Amino acid sequence: ALDNVTQLVILSSLLIGVFKFPADLVLSRMVPGTALGVLVGDLAYTWFAVRLMRRSGREDVTAMPFGIDTPTLFAMVFGVLGPVMVATKDPVLAWKVGMATTIAIGVAKVALAFGGDWARRVVPRAALLGSIAGVAILLIAFLPTLKLLRDPLVGLVALVVLLLALFGAVRMPLGIPGAFAAVLAGTAIFWGRAWLGWGPGSALAFGAVGLAVPWPTLAWLDALGETLPYLSIALPFALVTIIGGIDNTESAAAAGDEYRTRDILLTEAGATVLAGLCGGVVQNTPYIGHPAYKAMGARAGYTLATGVVIGLGAAVGALSPLVTVLPEAAIAPILVFIGLEITAQGFLASPPRHGAAVALAFVPVAAAVVLIETGSLLSALGASPASLTGEAALAHGALLVLGNGFILTAVVWGWALVAIIERRFTVAGCLLAFASVATLFGAIHSPQANGALFWPWAAGSPVPPRLAGAYGAVAAVCWLAAVRAPRGTPERISA
């Protein structure tokens, strides 16, 4: 419950504080819709646990944990909602695009639920986890670190408390959870300093608390055209949570609780679609950690309690005071920790020989981060990318091409390098040929400022055909290597 509350507070803080979304839109529509997905998923997982308990006659059945997917939260904020807001200055349009993208993720998950095992066998972990790890270290950890350093007394104290608790296994006073202790320490310093008149804070005012019951809407249909450039985000994140759901179901089975994989996957898909239809902007997923919850004595009731707390808490507007009270620098360390953990998983859960592929997947994400920061800097200076000339314009154009569609680019690049490492040169060539076609339509490397898709003959720039031709050339090189490669899989020569 604390984890999910933190996610909703982070979502609200980023949208309101960084991208200047109206607080009413975020707290009365986006947050309740997203929380509704958590409520529905937790209710379903509670029922699955009760059903298993009755069927097996065991009293120690533990429900699968469920909640908001952290990497998707940041991908949606910095890859969809934020860019649309910056480009159009229209928060309602950005919200509609976020809803449509979330629904697309849910629909993709419904299809993948029937082919998740196949996808898990085909797509290498280095490609999937590498792209997510890039998001983790560069979006989830790096950008919040900038927030942390703007108020180092609050941010660094909270960060060290968190690292001591979660990496150093230092027990916090009264057994308080590490994340809560870190936020509490940072918040106490922030408001104590403000009370003494030594810093900001005294001018902050509480937002109104009121009912914000989510309800279905078709408003997202008005933004389907604007949503197309962002659909390249949907499939990779749908795929990674489906595979994560399969892994978590296997983890629960190893701990003694056998759930039907398809039930688990279809529930997360349905909850994501429902969240999007009701105004939500982030998908849901089963959480890792079932064996740990089971060891702590959790049974079926904890998911029921979590769903009710999150769903009802968002519906009655309980998050509004939290968003007002919690300073950004006190929340930022949690994001840094999450980013470090997800990045480490990208390397540790992939075969060591695929480490280069994981690292390669970071490159397009780095371009997206630089684009975000460059846009903020230019805006602060009263300029825009269109005002750049000479080498500056060329550099920004290269960043734009590399950063647009960065998630799909990261997956394709990482997968292609894994194929090369494994000497599957034909597969590598096919992936690069796919990248060539995707470039012609702007699914990756779009030169448009908003990352828009286009027909090959209407690109409006010479960059897509040049890149597509380059991808085609390297695909041919890989196929030539496949023809010339000796049969079998000889050992690779070490550097």
Secondary structure, DSSP 8 states (H G I E B T S, - for coil): -HHHHHHHHHHHHIIIIIS---HHHIIIIIHHHHHHHHHHHHHHHHHHHHHHHHHH--S------EEE-HHHHHHHIIIIIHHHHHHH--HHHHHHHHHHHHHHHHHHHHHHTTTHHHHHHHS-HHHHHHHHHHHIIIIIIIHHHHHHHHSHHHHHHHHHHHHHHHTS----GGG--HHHHHHHHHHHHHHHHHHTTSSS-TT---------------GGGGGHHHHGGGHHHHHHHHHHHHHHHHHHHHHHHHTT----HHHHHHHHHHHHHHHHHTT--S-EEE-S-HHHHHHTT--SHHHHHHHHHHHHHHHTTTHHHHHHHS-HHHHHHHHHHHHHHHHHHHHHTS-GGGHHHHHHTHHHHHHHHHHHHHHHHHHHTT--GGG--HHHHHHHHHHHHHHTTHHHHHHHHHHHHHHHHTT-HHHHHHHHHHHHHHHHHTSSS--STT-----GGG-SSSHHHHHHHHHHHHHHHHHHHHHHS-SS-------
